[in-house]
Amino acid sequence: MPSCTKNYNCKPPSLFERITQKSNPELTDHNLKKCLNLFDLTVQGLAHIIGVGIFIMTPGVIKMVAGPGLVVSYLLAAAVIVFTVVSYMDLGARYRGIGNAYVYVYASLGEFAAGLTGTFIMIEISLCLAFVAVGFGQNFDKYISDGYAHELQVKYSGTFLPDYLAENVNLMAIALIIVCCVINCIGVKQVAITNTITVGVSLLTLAMYCVISLIYGSTSTFTDSTDPDTGRGGLFPYGISGVVTGAAITVVSFAGFETLVSLSAEAKNSKRDVPLAVGLSFGISTVVYVCVTAAICYLVPWYTLTESTGIAASLEAHKLPIPKYIVIFTILLASASVALCTLTTLARGLMVISEDGLMFKFLSSVAECSKVPVAATVTASSVIIFFTLVFSYKILIHLVSGGTLVTFVAVCFTLVVISYSKTKEVVDESTGLVPNVPVESSEDAGYVEGQEWKIVGLMGVYTKLWSFGILLVHLLKSWSFWHVRFPILVVTGIIGLLILTYIKLNYHIQPQRDPGFVCPGIPFVPAIGITLNLALFSVLDVTAHLMTIAYFGFGTAMYFGYGYFHSTITLRKQKELELTQNDENDEVVRS
């Protein structure tokens, strides 16, 4: 047992020390089965990305936000996210444990920031899954049960629920979540097998849809359709602002690559396979989004689409019953697959956070027979069912994007800090504690004492600078772009570039041990990701902004109400201190 009074900082930590104490993900053994290869991981990403974007979200965003310009929106969203993708690829290869933004923030910014991020991500993923489940239920009710499920829920739900909740009851959405919960409790390999089948069927169906669009569609439908109710028409009926807003909303469509890094603990070779799977799933899904979105708008006038059921309705308009039912089957299958792999991600995230003591401890238990976090899976499913009751489809479509963009900002920020930090190099792997006296290492050359906190401060200034600059430009919409708003962006960019250049010239990136993938251009590439994600976040609906504030409020309450007192790191230090004090008291008695 090491002596806390001599070598290790085991004294009761102050408030600042406690909220900034860091974890080392490499020391954690999650006791999960390593059974996923590159193909399994790529399929997991594709199942999530393609299902959410094409089958659930795209028709509604075309009709309500961007029109045919959504093709450009997807390209813009992909261009913005690519900087975040390479950041995830680096962090996913850097740690062998379960990888997600929470883990990365805990390793770089400390416990309080991790608690906020973890709570934030869990709520965001739950809302995303509720959104998918509601879309599944709407498609099933319209095309399979012919409205009968809706009649049942309206007839009986009002007897035990208030009217504002009874209206949102979606029986098939609830049934989907229950089925996904059961499959996830059986094992993650079964999830991967299910998603492999789903992705194959989805890609074949989408290819069929694109061919049908080429045969039955026309260029006039794509470019010249005018909504008789609003008078909007052309390729960009909602203007450039609609295209940008469409990009901000559809960012969540690409969020499936987070599923991959969250499964790194179950990958056979995480350092190689996780970065490759992230890149492959992102690239393939971008091509699919652009092609299918163009095919939808080429086949039918954009204003005739309906929310989540628009793809099937476009075939119905051309009286193509067999392709329509093939698409309906695929929509239901893909939606179920998205729900399945999203619940997998959510349950493992809850497990990791609870293992660290920042959420309720019972969520960290893993079933002996299946090596699956059953308690976390069941709890997550219950929360998702609650969200399907509280929020309608139209509200959910605005709520699921804001949190994703803020999470992307946190990941890019974290990569910069971790790249300049040597925390994992000095952790004593036998105890999990950070010695007061730094461990001697040949990699210390060029390291400035405390440089990671200096990087936190500088990147914090950079992020605040761009947040304020983008907010100012957004508030001054009525002012001249070239005379007022553009100069603000130029000045903000110059100051930001000076901050990044100062970091690059004065601080040294710490080398990784056995790197699988290294993000190029640190700190510039992650910083660009921060800026672009903030820009997209600024154009979202005010509902998304308010919900984001609510996330942070709930996360703060969760940390200081539970995590602050049950943190695994704090409890371990307290135990070490008690044992040392007992040993010292025994020595006094013996003397």
ZALUM-353848 format. One record per residue (C-alpha): x, y, z. Coordinates in steps of 0.5 Angstrom, whole numbers, plus 2048, in hexadecimal, padded with zeros to 3 digits. Example, Ala and Ser with C-alpha at 12.3 -4.5 7.8 and 13.67 -1.06 7.14 Angstrom:
   px   py   pz
  819  7F7  810
  81B  7FE  80E
# end
This chain:
   px   py   pz
  800  800  800
  803  807  7FE
  804  80C  803
  7FF  812  802
  803  817  806
  80A  816  802
  809  814  7FB
  801  815  7F9
  7FC  81A  7FA
  7F7  817  7FE
  7F5  81D  803
  7EE  81F  802
  7ED  823  7FC
  7EB  82A  7FC
  7E4  82C  7F8
  7E9  82E  7F2
  7ED  828  7F2
  7E7  823  7F2
  7E3  826  7ED
  7EA  826  7E8
  7ED  81F  7EA
  7EE  81B  7E4
  7ED  814  7E2
  7F1  80F  7DE
  7ED  80B  7D9
  7F2  806  7D8
  7F2  804  7DF
  7EB  802  7DF
  7E9  7FA  7DD
  7E1  7FA  7DB
  7E1  7F3  7DB
  7DE  7F3  7D4
  7DE  7ED  7CF
  7E3  7EF  7C9
  7E0  7ED  7C3
  7DF  7F2  7BE
  7E3  7F3  7B8
  7E4  7F8  7B3
  7DE  7F6  7AF
  7D9  7F6  7B5
  7DB  7FD  7B7
  7DA  800  7B0
  7D4  7FD  7B0
  7D2  7FF  7B7
  7D3  806  7B4
  7D0  806  7AE
  7C9  803  7B1
  7C9  809  7B5
  7CB  80E  7B0
  7C7  80C  7AA
  7C1  80A  7AE
  7C0  811  7B2
  7C2  815  7AC
  7BE  812  7A6
  7B8  80F  7A9
  7B6  813  7AF
  7B9  81A  7AE
  7BA  81C  7A7
  7B3  81C  7A4
  7B0  821  7AA
  7B7  825  7A9
  7B5  826  7A2
  7AE  828  7A3
  7AF  82D  7A9
  7B6  82F  7A8
  7BA  82F  7A2
  7B6  82C  79C
  7BB  829  797
  7C1  82D  799
  7C1  828  79F
  7C6  825  79A
  7CB  82A  79B
  7C9  82A  7A2
  7CC  823  7A3
  7D2  825  79F
  7D3  82B  7A4
  7D2  827  7AA
  7D7  822  7A8
  7DC  827  7A7
  7DB  82A  7AE
  7DB  823  7B1
  7E1  820  7AE
  7E5  824  7B3
  7E2  821  7B8
  7E2  81A  7B5
  7EA  81A  7B5
  7EA  81D  7BC
  7E5  817  7BE
  7EA  812  7BA
  7F0  814  7BE
  7ED  814  7C5
  7E9  80D  7C3
  7F0  80A  7C1
  7F4  80E  7C7
  7F0  80A  7CD
  7EE  802  7CD
  7E8  803  7D1
  7E1  805  7D0
  7E2  80B  7CC
  7DD  811  7CC
  7DD  819  7CD
  7DC  818  7D5
  7E3  813  7D5
  7E7  818  7D1
  7E4  81E  7D5
  7E6  81B  7DC
  7ED  819  7DA
  7EE  820  7D8
  7EA  825  7DB
  7E8  822  7E2
  7E2  81F  7E6
  7DD  825  7E6
  7DE  826  7DE
  7DD  81E  7DD
  7D7  81E  7E1
  7D4  823  7DD
  7D6  820  7D7
  7D3  819  7D9
  7CD  81C  7DB
  7CC  820  7D5
  7CE  81A  7D0
  7C9  815  7D3
  7C3  81A  7D3
  7C5  81C  7CC
  7C5  814  7CA
  7BF  813  7CD
  7BB  818  7C9
  7BE  816  7C3
  7BC  80F  7C4
  7B5  811  7C6
  7B5  815  7BF
  7B7  80F  7BB
  7B1  80B  7BF
  7AC  810  7BE
  7AE  810  7B7
  7AD  808  7B7
  7A6  809  7BA
  7A4  80E  7B5
  7A6  80A  7AF
  7A3  803  7B2
  79D  806  7B4
  79C  809  7AD
  79E  804  7A8
  79D  7FD  7AC
  797  7FE  7B1
  794  803  7AD
  793  808  7B3
  790  803  7B8
  796  804  7BD
  794  80B  7BD
  78D  80A  7BE
  78E  805  7C4
  793  80A  7C7
  78F  810  7C7
  789  80C  7C9
  78C  809  7CF
  792  80D  7D1
  78E  813  7D3
  78B  80F  7D9
  791  80F  7DD
  795  814  7DA
  794  81C  7D9
  792  81E  7D2
  799  821  7D1
  79C  81B  7D2
  797  816  7CF
  798  81A  7C8
  79F  817  7C8
  79E  810  7CA
  7A1  80C  7C4
  7A0  804  7C6
  7A4  802  7C0
  7AA  807  7C3
  7A9  804  7CA
  7A9  7FD  7C7
  7AF  7FE  7C3
  7B3  800  7C9
  7B1  7FA  7CD
  7B4  7F6  7C7
  7BA  7F9  7C7
  7BB  7F9  7CE
  7BA  7F1  7CE
  7BF  7F0  7C8
  7C4  7F5  7CB
  7C4  7F1  7D2
  7C6  7EA  7CE
  7CC  7ED  7CB
  7D0  7F2  7C7
  7D2  7ED  7C2
  7CB  7EC  7C0
  7CA  7F3  7BF
  7CF  7F3  7BA
  7CC  7ED  7B6
  7C6  7F0  7B6
  7C9  7F7  7B4
  7CD  7F3  7AE
  7C6  7F1  7AB
  7C3  7F7  7AC
  7C8  7FB  7A9
  7C8  7F7  7A3
  7C1  7F7  7A2
  7C1  7FF  7A3
  7C6  800  79D
  7C3  7FB  798
  7BC  7FF  799
  7BF  806  799
  7C3  804  792
  7BC  801  790
  7B9  808  792
  7BE  80C  78E
  7BD  808  788
  7B5  809  788
  7B7  810  789
  7BB  811  783
  7B5  80D  77F
  7AF  811  781
  7B2  818  784
  7B3  81E  780
  7B8  824  781
  7B2  829  781
  7B0  825  787
  7B7  826  78A
  7B8  82D  789
  7B1  831  787
  7AC  82E  78C
  7A8  834  78F
  7A4  833  795
  79D  836  794
  79C  837  79B
  7A2  83B  79C
  7A5  83D  796
  7AB  83A  797
  7AF  837  791
  7B5  835  78E
  7BC  832  790
  7BC  836  796
  7B5  838  798
  7B7  83A  79F
  7BD  83D  79D
  7C4  83D  79F
  7C2  83D  7A7
  7BE  837  7A6
  7C4  833  7A3
  7C8  835  7A9
  7C3  833  7AE
  7C2  82D  7AA
  7C9  82B  7AB
  7C8  82D  7B3
  7C2  828  7B3
  7C5  822  7AF
  7CC  822  7B3
  7C9  81D  7B8
  7C8  819  7B2
  7CF  818  7B2
  7D0  816  7B9
  7D0  80F  7B8
  7D8  80F  7B8
  7D7  810  7C0
  7D4  809  7C0
  7DB  806  7BE
  7DF  80A  7C3
  7DA  808  7C8
  7DC  801  7C6
  7E3  801  7C6
  7E4  7FD  7CD
  7E0  7F7  7C9
  7E5  7F8  7C3
  7EA  7F2  7C1
  7EF  7F7  7BF
  7EC  7FE  7C1
  7F2  802  7BF
  7F2  800  7B8
  7EB  7FE  7B7
  7E7  804  7BA
  7EA  80A  7B6
  7E9  806  7B0
  7E2  804  7B1
  7E1  80C  7B3
  7E4  80E  7AC
  7E0  809  7A8
  7D9  80A  7AB
  7DA  811  7AB
  7DC  811  7A3
  7D7  80C  7A1
  7D1  80F  7A5
  7D3  816  7A2
  7D2  813  79B
  7CC  810  79C
  7C9  816  79F
  7CA  81A  799
  7C8  815  794
  7C1  814  798
  7BF  81B  79A
  7C0  81D  792
  7BC  817  790
  7B6  819  795
  7B6  820  792
  7B7  81D  78B
  7B1  818  78C
  7AC  81D  78F
  7AB  824  790
  7AE  826  797
  7A8  829  79A
  7A4  823  799
  7A8  81F  79E
  7A6  81D  7A5
  7AA  81D  7AB
  7AD  816  7AD
  7A9  812  7A8
  7AB  816  7A2
  7AF  811  79E
  7A9  80C  79D
  7A4  811  79C
  7A9  813  796
  7A8  80C  793
  7A1  80C  794
  7A0  813  790
  7A2  80F  78A
  79E  809  78C
  7A4  804  78D
  7A1  7FF  792
  7A6  7FA  792
  7AC  7FF  793
  7A8  803  798
  7A7  7FD  79D
  7AF  7FB  79C
  7B0  802  79E
  7AB  801  7A4
  7AE  7FB  7A6
  7B5  7FE  7A6
  7B4  804  7A9
  7B1  800  7AF
  7B7  7FB  7AF
  7BC  801  7AF
  7B8  805  7B4
  7B8  7FF  7B9
  7C0  7FE  7B7
  7C1  805  7B9
  7BE  804  7BF
  7C1  7FE  7C1
  7C8  801  7C0
  7C7  807  7C3
  7C4  804  7C9
  7CB  800  7C9
  7CF  806  7CA
  7CA  809  7CF
  7CA  803  7D4
  7D2  803  7D3
  7D3  80A  7D4
  7CE  80A  7DB
  7D3  804  7DD
  7D9  808  7DC
  7D6  80E  7E0
  7D4  80A  7E6
  7DA  806  7E6
  7DD  80D  7E8
  7D8  80F  7ED
  7D5  814  7E9
  7CF  811  7E8
  7CB  80C  7EC
  7D0  806  7EE
  7CB  800  7EC
  7CB  802  7E5
  7D2  800  7E4
  7D0  7F8  7E6
  7D2  7F3  7E0
  7CE  7ED  7DF
  7D3  7E7  7E0
  7D0  7E3  7DA
  7CF  7E8  7D5
  7D5  7ED  7D7
  7CF  7F2  7D6
  7CD  7F8  7DA
  7C6  7F6  7DB
  7C4  7FB  7E1
  7C7  801  7DC
  7C3  7FE  7D6
  7BD  7FD  7DA
  7BD  804  7DD
  7BF  808  7D7
  7B9  804  7D3
  7B4  807  7D9
  7B7  80E  7D8
  7B6  80E  7D0
  7AF  80B  7D1
  7AE  811  7D6
  7B0  816  7D0
  7AC  813  7CB
  7A6  815  7CF
  7A8  81C  7D1
  7AB  81E  7CA
  7A7  81E  7C3
  7AB  81D  7BD
  7AB  824  7BB
  7AE  826  7C2
  7B3  820  7C2
  7B6  822  7BB
  7B9  829  7BD
  7BB  826  7C4
  7C0  821  7C1
  7C5  825  7BE
  7C7  82A  7C3
  7CA  825  7C8
  7CD  822  7C2
  7D1  828  7C0
  7D3  82A  7C7
  7D6  823  7C8
  7DA  824  7C2
  7DD  82A  7C4
  7DF  827  7CB
  7E2  821  7C7
  7E6  826  7C3
  7E8  82A  7C9
  7EA  824  7CD
  7EE  821  7C7
  7F3  828  7C8
  7F3  827  7CF
  7F5  820  7CF
  7FA  821  7CA
  7FE  825  7CE
  7FD  821  7D5
  802  81C  7D7
  7FD  81A  7DD
  7FC  813  7DB
  804  812  7DA
  805  814  7E2
  7FF  80F  7E5
  801  80A  7E9
  7FE  804  7E6
  7FE  800  7EC
  7FA  805  7F0
  7F7  809  7EB
  7F9  80F  7EF
  7FD  815  7EC
  804  816  7F0
  806  81D  7F3
  80D  81C  7F0
  80C  81B  7E9
  80F  814  7E6
  815  815  7E2
  814  814  7DB
  818  815  7D4
  812  818  7D1
  812  81E  7D6
  817  822  7D1
  813  828  7CF
  80E  828  7D4
  80C  82E  7D8
  809  82D  7DF
  802  82D  7E0
  801  82F  7D8
  7FB  82B  7D8
  7F7  830  7DC
  7FA  835  7D8
  7F8  832  7D2
  7F1  832  7D5
  7F1  839  7D7
  7F3  83B  7D0
  7EE  836  7CC
  7E9  839  7D1
  7EA  840  7CE
  7EA  83E  7C7
  7E3  83A  7C8
  7E0  840  7CC
  7E3  845  7C7
  7E0  841  7C1
  7D9  840  7C5
  7D9  848  7C6
  7DB  849  7BF
  7D5  845  7BC
  7D0  847  7C1
  7D1  84E  7BF
  7D1  84D  7B8
  7CA  849  7B9
  7C7  84F  7BD
  7C9  854  7B8
  7C5  850  7B2
  7C2  857  7B0
  7C9  85A  7AF
  7CD  85B  7A9
  7D1  854  7A8
  7D7  857  7A5
  7D8  85D  7A9
  7D6  85B  7B0
  7D6  853  7B0
  7DB  851  7AC
  7E0  855  7AF
  7DE  852  7B6
  7E0  84B  7B3
  7E6  84E  7B0
  7E9  851  7B7
  7E6  84B  7BB
  7EA  846  7B6
  7F0  84A  7B6
  7F0  84A  7BE
  7EF  842  7BE
  7F4  841  7B9
  7F9  845  7BD
  7F7  841  7C4
  7F8  83A  7C0
  7FF  83C  7BD
  801  83E  7C4
  7FF  837  7C6
  803  834  7C1
  809  838  7C2
  80A  838  7C9
  807  831  7CB
  809  82A  7C9
  804  824  7C7
  806  81E  7CC
  807  818  7C8
  802  812  7C8
  804  80B  7CA
  802  806  7C4
  7FE  80B  7C0
  7F9  808  7BC
  7F7  80F  7B8
  7F9  816  7BA
  7F5  81C  7B8
  7F9  820  7B3
  7FA  828  7B4
  7F9  828  7BC
  7F6  82D  7BE
  7F4  830  7B8
  7F0  82A  7B5
  7EC  829  7BC
  7EB  831  7BD
  7E8  831  7B6
  7E3  82C  7B8
  7E1  830  7BE
  7E0  836  7BA
  7DC  833  7B5
  7D7  82F  7BA
  7D6  835  7BE
  7D4  839  7B7
  7CF  833  7B6
  7CC  833  7BD
  7CB  83B  7BC
  7C6  83A  7B7
  7C2  835  7BA
  7BB  836  7BD
  7BA  83A  7C4
  7B7  833  7C7
  7BE  830  7C6
  7C2  835  7C9
  7BD  835  7CF
  7BD  82D  7D0
  7C5  82E  7D0
  7C5  833  7D6
  7C0  82E  7D9
  7C5  828  7D8
  7CB  82C  7DB
  7C6  82E  7E1
  7C4  826  7E2
  7CB  824  7E1
  7CE  829  7E7
  7C8  827  7EB
  7CA  81F  7EA
  7D1  820  7EB
  7D1  824  7F2
  7CB  820  7F4
  7CE  81A  7F3
  7D4  819  7EF
  7D8  81E  7F4
  7D7  819  7FA
  7D8  813  7F6
  7DD  814  7F1
  7E2  80E  7F1
  7E8  812  7F1
  7E6  815  7F7
  7E4  80F  7FB
  7EB  80C  7F9
  7EF  811  7FB
  7EB  812  802
  7EC  80A  803
  7F3  80B  802
  7F3  811  807
  7F0  80D  80C
  7F4  807  80B
  7FA  80B  80C
  7F8  80E  812
  7F6  808  815
  7FD  805  814
  800  80C  817
  7FC  80B  81D
  7FE  803  81E
  805  806  81D
  804  80B  823
  801  806  827
  806  800  826
  80C  806  828
# end
